[in-house]
Amino acid sequence: MLSAMAKPGRDLTAVFDQISAIGSQPGAGVTRLAASAEDGAARDAFARWMEGGGARIVHDEVGNQFACFEWAGKNVPWIFAGSHLDTQPRGGRFDGTLGVLAAGSAALDLHEEIRTGQFKPSRNLAVLNWTNEEGARFQPSLTGSSVFSGALPLHEALGLQDGSSISLREALAAIGVDGDGSAVPPRPEAYVELHVEQGRKLIEAGRQIGIVEGTWAARKIAVRWIGRAAHTGPTPMSDRRDALLAAAQGITAFETLIAARHPQLHRSAARIVIEPNSPNVVVERATVWFELRGLDVEELNAAGRAVLAAFELAAANTGTRIELVADTLRAPANMDPRMMKIVDGAARGCDFIPLIMRSVAGHDAVALQNSGIPCALLFVPSADGVAHHPDEFTKQEDVAAGLMVLRAALRDLVQRGYHAG
Ligand SMILES: [Zn+2]
C-alpha cells in the first residue's frame, strides 16, 4: 500500500536498482571506478532523478556532484548529506551508493513537505556525491571530500594518475564532468552521511541504527623494492637481484611481525605491481601497498617503524634497494558531539535505540569532520559484515530504518539549523 502511495521519484528502491545495474556483471558485483564511463552513467542517472524532483545540479572542479535545494533562499547556511557512487573493482551495491540515494530520497520527501507547508526551512540542503571516495582507481581515497574540505590541494588531486597514467583531470573531462566551481554551495553548517556498517557489531547487538563516535587511524605505507632485470634462465643465481623475492619476504615479515607484536591492529598487503612482469625476466621493481589500522597513533607509529626496518632487511637479504613511495597517517577522527546528539534524537524519535560505535574504515564524513565541519555518520547493518565484495547486502527493513532516521535528522537540521540542535 505504501509503495502505491509513494511518488515514483522518491522511490529509493527503484533508483537504487537502476544505479546498482550500472557497472554490474553477473556474479562479479559492481565495478564503477571513479570517473570511469560507468561512474559517468551513475552520475547522470542520479542527476536526472534529482533534477526531476526540483534540484539544481552543480559540480566543483574535482567533480564533486551537488544536488542543490535552495529552500531558504540566498545567503543562508547549507546542510549537506550524501556519500559516494564510485565502487571498488567487483564491489558491492550498498557501499556509498546507499548513502547518496537515501539522502536524495530524503531530500525529495522534505521538498514535498516544504512545498505543502508542513514545516518552514531555515537552511538549504545539498545532496552530495563525492568523487573517488574508494581510492581504487586513484590514490589517495576520499579525494573529493578532501579537496572540498581543504586537506588536499585541487591541483594535486587533478594530477593524480591511475594505473594507465590517466590523470583524474583527464578522466573527469572524458565523462563530461568539467565543473568550474561556480554556483557551488559554500562550506556547510553540518554534514550527515548514512553508510553500511561493513562489520557485524549492529547485528550482534540486535540494533538497526549505529551512530559513529569516531574512527580508527590508518597508516598506509607503499614501498618499492628495486632489483635488476635479467634473464630468468642463464643468469647465475648469485647475480640475481630479485625485487619480487624481496617483496615476498617483506610481506611475510610484515604479517609475522604485526601478528606477534600488534595483534589488535588490522593489517593488509593488498596491492602489488611488478615490473616488467614477464615470466622470463627477473623482477626489477616490485611495489606493495601496506595498511595498518588501529585506534592508537603511538602504536601505529611503533608498528610502522618496525615494519620499515623489516622491509630494509628484506632488501638487504636480496641485494635490492628500497624506496618509500608513500607513508601517510590518517588520524583517528572524533565525530561532532552535538551532531551525534541531533541524530540520536532523530533515531529515538523514530523508535530506534542507536548503538554508539567506532568505524574502522574512513568515510567522506571523516574527511569533512577532520576539517572542522560538524558531521554525523549513521550506520545500518551489513549482512555478515561483508564489504567490498559482490555479496554485500543490507536488508530492506534496515535500509528503510536508515532512510527514516536520515530524513528525520535532515528535517531537524533544515528547520532549526545546527546551533539549535
Ligand atoms: Zn563507502
Residues whose N, C-alpha, C, O or C-beta is under 5 A from the ligand:
A	BS01	ZN	D95 G96
